[in-house]
Amino acid sequence: MKNIRVLVVGLGNMGLSHARAYQAIEGFEIAGLCSRGISTRQDLAQEFPDAARFDDYAEALVALKPDAVSINTWPDTHAAYAKMALNAGAHVFIEKPLADTVAEAEEIAALAEAKNLKLVIGYILRVHPSWMKFVEVGRTLGKPLVMRMNLNQQSSGAQWEVHKHLMNSISPIVDCGVHYVDVMCQVTGAKPVRVHAVGARLSDEVDMHMYNYGHLHVAFDDGSVGWYEAGWGPMMSETAFFVKDMIGPKGSVSIAMDQTQSGSSDVDSHTRTNALRIHHGTLNPQGQFVTADEIIRMDDEPGHQELCNREQLLFLDSIRNNRDMSSHVRDAIMSLGIVLAADESVRTGDVVKL
C-alpha cells in the first residue's frame, strides 16, 4: 500500500514528536513541515532533510496536496486549520483541544464525516497502557465514584514563556483538563450534568482576563463526582503536583508516582505512572481489612516519544483499515464541553448545567 503523505503543521514539543513518529513508522511519509520562522530552524533541516518546508499553511496545503495533516499549532488556530485540511481532502490528526467551542468542534466532526475523512484528536492517555489499566480498575470500584486529579506545573524560563503564550488563547484547566476529564468520563460511563470552577491570577505577567490557576468540580448523573486542578508558573508548588485517584464503595486506585525523579515541568512526568496502588475496602467481622493493598509496578511503561508513536499508529490504522473513530470524536467533544463549561464558571462565578 502507498504511504500516507503527511503535512506536519507546528513544530514545537508535540509537533516535533509527532514528526519523528511519522518518520519512524512504516506507512507514513512526511510530505512537508510548516512552522513560523521555519527557515531559521536548522535542526529541522538536519533531522528531516527530504521534507519540504513552508512558513505558510495555506500555501503548503495547495503545493503538497497531502493525504493527511498533523495539526500541532497554538490552540486558537486548531479549528480553522482542521477545516482547511478537511476541505482540502486530507485526514486530520489534531492536538487537543479540537476547537474553542463545542459548536465549532461539532462542525469539524460533521465535516470529517461528510467528506469520509478520519479525525483523530491527541488524547495521549488513551494509548497509554498504565492509564488504560487505571481506567479498567476504576470501573470495578462500584458507584458512585470520587475522582481526584491534578497537574500543576512549576515553570520558569522558556517553559514559563510557553505557558504565557498558551494563555493568550487557553487556560490551564482547559489545556490539560480535557485529558483527565476524559478519564473520568471513561470510568463512569455517565452523563456529566453540572460543572463549577474557580480560578486565580497569580502573576502580573498574566493577562488580566486570564488566570494561571484553576480548579473544577464536575458532577455526573450516576452520582459520581470529580475534581481537576491545574496551575502554571514559577510560583507553583512541587508538592503533590501529580494526584490521580479514584475512590468507590469497594475501594480505590491511585497512581503512585515517585515525584523525586523529575519536576512538574518535565513532559514525561505528566504521563508517568511508576505504580498503581489498589486498595480493597472490604472489612471482616472484626473491622479489619480482608485484603492488603496491591501494588502493580509499571517499570517498563512507554516514554513520551513512544506514546506519540502509538497515537500515530492509531491514526494510521484509522485510515488504512477505515476504523470507526466516531466514539473517539464524540468523547473528545464531551470532555471539551466540560472544561469549557468550567472556564465559563470561573469567569461568571456560576454553576454551569450541561
C-alpha angles and dihedrals in degrees: 000000000000119000121262105246109219131197108205113207117193119025104203123117097306097033093052091049091050091047089054089050092053090049093050101042120084108233096042129087125186106234094179149336124231127192139135111268091010092151089071094051103099089167090066093048090053098044097040104028096161097050120102111236127218136173093196118069098199090050091050092052092052096043098045104031089204125201089224140013126213110206115201102150132121111307096248090064097050101092096045093045092048092052091048091052094047092047088052089056097253129137112239135226108182134181116235136303099053093202145343093256137031091236092057092045090053090049091055091047091051091048092052091049093047091052093042091238128141122250118193122177121207101251094154096181090065090069095041111105094209093051090046088055090047089056092045093053092043090059090060096057098082130236142331101037129202111209122191121186140156143164113194117177124203099207132181139163114006092357092056089049089054091049092050090050091049090053090063085078111009141036125228094250091054098042100056097009092082090068096053097038086052088056089052091051092048093051098045098037082204135127117260109232109177141008134199125182143172130201142184136203105224100175137053086219090069119087113261091240094052134067128209096204125053139167125192135191121201128189125202131207092247091062094260119138133193140182132203128191129191134173134170130198149064091288097059120115121244089210112104093348089149116051120159114167138153123189128186137164091275098048141283146279125210136181106237109202126180098236092189091072098071142348130259092261092063107103092212090059090062092071103020117120113182091183145346115233112206117195121194113208099199114124128202123229089274091057094251126129112267095207130035119233116276122225116204109195119219099190097140099046120140122266127228097278093047090051090052088050089053091051090054092047086057089050091049092049092050090055101038097042099030090241113193106246097172095109090046090055093042091052091048091054091049093054090044090053091053096051093043088052088051090052089052090049092053091053097043102030089228133125106247118218116211 
